[in-house]
Amino acid sequence: MDTLLSVATFTANQGFSVSPFLSASKTFRDDELLWDAAKDFQGTGGYTRLMWAAMKGHIGRVRWLLERGAKVNMQTDNGQTALYYACENGHTNIVKMLIAAGANVNEPKSMYIAMFMGHTEIVKELIDAGANVNTADWDNHTLLMQASESGDHAIMRLLIAAGADVNAKTSYGRTPLMFAADGCAETARILLEAGAQQIV
């Protein structure tokens, strides 16, 4: 504990803009006492060490934190989790580790960011772990609509195979096929073959 206090005091005295504990964790990465004592400490913006490690792809540090009971579903001030950052940055093995440790795959931001970044393998991992493929935002804009609009055929096929509703409607009546109309013929073909209804 003396090490923890001395590191925090030193960091504060240096005038770092982030929290003493968070800054110290970056400066003294080999100090396991510090990491263990404050593994779930939330610094500026609500970030934890697990989030930083997941974001940067430090698989060894992620494993170390999880083995010591780091809380896997903590959120930043904006609602992002360690799983979100692993999905955003394409760290598939870390995604697997977080899921195995109990990460919530139905927190929709993780799936949306994985799709937006085109990380098909991660989308598959989330689906295989039980993610709801029909989740929607406040406007009832679904995952399949997003994939259709962007023309990501691989992800579209994954979602459809997992039971995504090809005839879902937004709050203003648009379907995945309507979003596909803004893209290419192949996108529309995939939806039609999956049972999408044409609106005359």
N, C-alpha and C positions, 0 to 999 in steps of 0.2 A: 504493500500500500504506500510505503514511503516513495517508491519509484513512481507510482501513479501521481502522487501529489507533487513531487518535484518536477515531473514532466509537464503537468498542467500549469504549475506556477511559472516555469520557464517560458512556456508558450504564451501565456497571458502577458508576461512582462515584455515579450517581443512585439506585442501589439498586433498579432494576427487578427484578421477580420472575421475568420470563422471561429467556432467554439474552440476552447483550449483542448478539449478531449479529441475533437475531430482532427484538428491540426496536428496534435501530438501523434495520433495514429498514423498519419502520413510520414511524419518525421522519424519516428522510432518504430519502424515496422517489425523489428525483431524482438520487441519487448512484449512477450506473451502475457505478462502480468497485466500490462496496460490494456491489451485487447480483451483479455478474459474479464477483467473487472468492469469494463464499460462496453461490452459487446453489443448491448442494445441501446446505448446512449444515442439520442437524436440531436444532431448538431443543427446548424443553420439550415432552414428549409425542411427540417425533419429527416434528414438523411442519416442512415445508420452505416456501420462498417460493412454489414452484409450487402447493402445496396451498392456501396462503392466497389466492393470486390466483384459483385455480379456485373456491374457496369463495365469494369475494366478487364474482365475476363480472367481474374486471378482465381483459378479453380482450386488451388491449394488452400488459399485463404478462405474461400467459401466453405470448403470441406471442414477446415479447422473450426470455423465459427459455428457451423451446424452441429458438429460433434460436441460442442460446448453449450448447445441449447439456445443458440441465437433465435430470436423470434422471426419466423420466416414471412409472416404476413403484415408486418408493420408498414405503415404508409408515410410518405412525405406529406408536407402541407398541401400538396396538389393531388394527393391520392395515388401516387405511384408506389409500386412495391419492388422488392429485389427481383421478382420474376419479370416485372415489366422491363427493367433495365437489361436483364439478360436477353429477353426477347428482342428488344430494340437493337441491341448490338450484335445479335446473331450468335450468341454463345450457347450452342445447343447442349453441350455436356453440362453446363451449369443449369440450364433449364431443367434437364433431367434430374439433377441433384436436388434442386429446389422442389420439384414436384414430388420426389420421393420423400422429402422432408415435410410435406404437407402444404405446399404453396397452393393458394386458391386459384385454380385454373378458370374459374367462372367470374373472376374479376375482369370485366370485359376489356379494360384498357390494354391488357397484355396481348390478347388475341388481335385486337385492332392494330397495335403497333407492329406486331410480327407480320401481319398481312401487308401493312403499309410499306414496310421495309423489304417485302418480298422474300421473307425467310420461310420458304415452303416447308422445310424439314421441321422447323419449330412449330409451325401451324399443325403439322401432323402429330407432333408430340403432345400438343395441347388437346387435340381432338381425341387421341388415344387415351389420354388421361381423364376424359370425361367432360371436356369443355362443351358448353351448350352452343351448338352451331346456329341456333336461331335467336341468339341474343340480339337485342336491338337498342339503339340509343333513344333519347327523349322524343325523337321524331319518327320512331319506328323504322329507322334506317338500319337494315340488317347487314350481317357480314357478307352474305352472298351479293347483296346490292353493291357493296364496296368493291368486291372482287370483280363483279360484272362491269362496273364503271371503269375500273382500271385495266380490264382486259387480262387479268391474271388467270389464265386457263387452268394451270396446275392447281392453284388454290381453289378455284371454282369447283373442279372435279372432286377435290378432297371434301369440300363442304357438302356437295350434293350427295356423295357416297355416304356421308355421315348423317344424312337426313335433313339438310337445309331445305326450307320451304321455298320452292321456285316460284310460287305465286303470292308470296307475302307482299303486303302493301305498306307504303309509308303513310303517315297521317294525311298526306295530300294525294294519295291514290297511285303513286308510282310503284311499279313492280320491277324485279330484277331485269326482265326483258326490256322494259323501257329504258333502264340505265344502259343496257347493252346496245340499244339503238344509237346511243351516242358514240359507240365504239366500232367494232368490226363484226362482220358476218359470222365469223367463227364463234364469237362470244354468244351471239344469238342462237346459233345452231346447238351449242352445248345445252343451253337452257331449254330449247324446244324439245330436244331429244329426252330431256329429263322430265318433260311434262308441263312446261310453262305454257300458259294459255295466251293466245294472241287476242288482243283487244282491238276490235274493229271500230 
